Amino acid sequence: MRSTGSQFEDLALAHVQREGLVLLVRNFNSRFGELDLVLRDRDTVVFLEVRYRRSQAFGGALDSVGASKRDRLGKAASLFLQANPALANHPCRFDVMAISGSAAAPTFDWQRNAFDIQ
């Protein structure tokens, strides 16, 4: 049985591919954590964090990407770019895909350029 996280990453990937983004890497692991999806949107490298919440009781999926998580994502992205120097000079952005509902009827809230890394 596949994990819930992988199932919703699949849904997010299919959603952004329909919008023209191209997958570069899935589940890039570093000492700072995992980058769910690394994509290309024309000339821009997109680091997409996929968040699924069954309930809004403890805040939505977007709320769960706090300052600490953003910092770790930025450090992981830096390591990704060091490992892929051909992409290092491209513009980059951090997107968050918040998914709610069921896998059969998901609702997507795609926040492009959701945050900046200092």
C-alpha positions as CSV (number, residue, x, y, z in Angstrom):
1,M,0.0,0.0,0.0
2,R,1.3,3.4,-0.9
3,S,1.6,6.1,1.7
4,T,-0.9,9.0,1.8
5,G,1.9,11.4,1.2
6,S,3.0,9.7,-2.1
7,Q,-0.6,9.5,-3.2
8,F,-1.1,13.2,-2.8
9,E,2.3,14.0,-4.3
10,D,1.1,12.1,-7.4
11,L,-2.0,14.2,-7.6
12,A,-0.1,17.4,-7.2
13,L,2.4,16.4,-9.9
14,A,-0.3,15.5,-12.3
15,H,-2.0,18.9,-11.6
16,V,1.2,21.0,-12.2
17,Q,2.1,18.9,-15.3
18,R,-1.3,19.8,-16.8
19,E,-0.2,23.4,-16.3
20,G,3.0,22.8,-18.3
21,L,5.6,22.3,-15.5
22,V,8.2,19.6,-16.1
23,L,9.4,17.2,-13.3
24,L,13.1,17.4,-12.7
25,V,13.4,15.4,-9.4
26,R,11.0,13.8,-7.0
27,N,11.8,13.4,-3.3
28,F,15.3,15.0,-3.2
29,N,16.7,14.1,0.2
30,S,19.3,16.1,2.1
31,R,20.4,16.5,5.7
32,F,17.9,19.4,5.9
33,G,15.0,17.3,4.8
34,E,13.2,16.4,1.6
35,L,12.1,18.5,-1.4
36,D,8.8,16.9,-2.5
37,L,8.9,17.9,-6.1
38,V,11.5,19.9,-8.1
39,L,10.1,21.1,-11.4
40,R,10.9,23.5,-14.2
41,D,8.4,26.2,-15.2
42,R,9.9,27.5,-18.4
43,D,13.3,28.8,-17.3
44,T,12.5,28.8,-13.5
45,V,13.3,26.0,-11.1
46,V,10.3,25.4,-8.8
47,F,10.6,23.7,-5.4
48,L,7.1,22.5,-4.7
49,E,6.1,21.6,-1.1
50,V,3.0,19.4,-1.1
51,R,0.8,19.5,1.9
52,Y,-2.4,17.5,2.6
53,R,-4.8,18.1,5.4
54,R,-7.9,16.1,6.0
55,S,-9.2,18.7,8.4
56,Q,-8.7,22.4,8.9
57,A,-8.9,22.0,12.7
58,F,-5.3,22.7,13.4
59,G,-4.8,25.2,10.5
60,G,-4.7,24.6,6.9
61,A,-1.9,23.0,4.9
62,L,-0.4,26.4,4.0
63,D,-0.3,27.3,7.7
64,S,1.9,24.2,8.3
65,V,4.8,25.7,6.3
66,G,6.2,27.9,9.1
67,A,9.5,29.7,9.3
68,S,11.4,26.7,10.4
69,K,10.1,24.6,7.5
70,R,10.8,27.4,5.1
71,D,14.4,27.6,6.3
72,R,14.9,23.9,5.9
73,L,13.4,24.0,2.4
74,G,15.8,26.8,1.5
75,K,18.8,24.9,2.7
76,A,17.7,21.7,0.9
77,A,17.2,23.7,-2.3
78,S,20.7,25.2,-2.0
79,L,22.1,21.7,-1.7
80,F,20.0,20.6,-4.7
81,L,21.4,23.5,-6.8
82,Q,25.0,22.7,-5.7
83,A,24.4,19.1,-6.8
84,N,22.9,20.3,-10.1
85,P,25.2,23.3,-11.2
86,A,23.5,23.5,-14.6
87,L,20.4,24.8,-12.8
88,A,22.2,27.1,-10.3
89,N,21.9,30.2,-12.6
90,H,18.2,29.8,-13.3
91,P,15.6,31.8,-11.3
92,C,14.0,29.8,-8.5
93,R,10.8,30.0,-6.6
94,F,9.1,28.1,-3.8
95,D,5.5,27.0,-4.3
96,V,3.2,25.3,-1.9
97,M,0.4,23.0,-3.1
98,A,-2.2,22.6,-0.4
99,I,-4.6,19.7,-1.1
100,S,-7.8,19.0,0.8
101,G,-10.6,16.6,0.3
102,S,-10.2,13.0,-0.8
103,A,-7.9,11.4,-3.3
104,A,-11.0,10.8,-5.5
105,A,-12.1,14.4,-5.3
106,P,-9.1,16.6,-4.3
107,T,-9.2,20.4,-4.0
108,F,-6.0,22.2,-5.0
109,D,-4.7,25.5,-3.6
110,W,-1.5,26.2,-5.5
111,Q,0.4,29.1,-4.0
112,R,3.0,30.1,-6.6
113,N,6.0,31.9,-5.1
114,A,4.5,31.3,-1.7
115,F,7.6,32.5,0.2
116,D,11.1,33.9,-0.3
117,I,14.3,32.6,1.3
118,Q,16.5,35.2,3.0
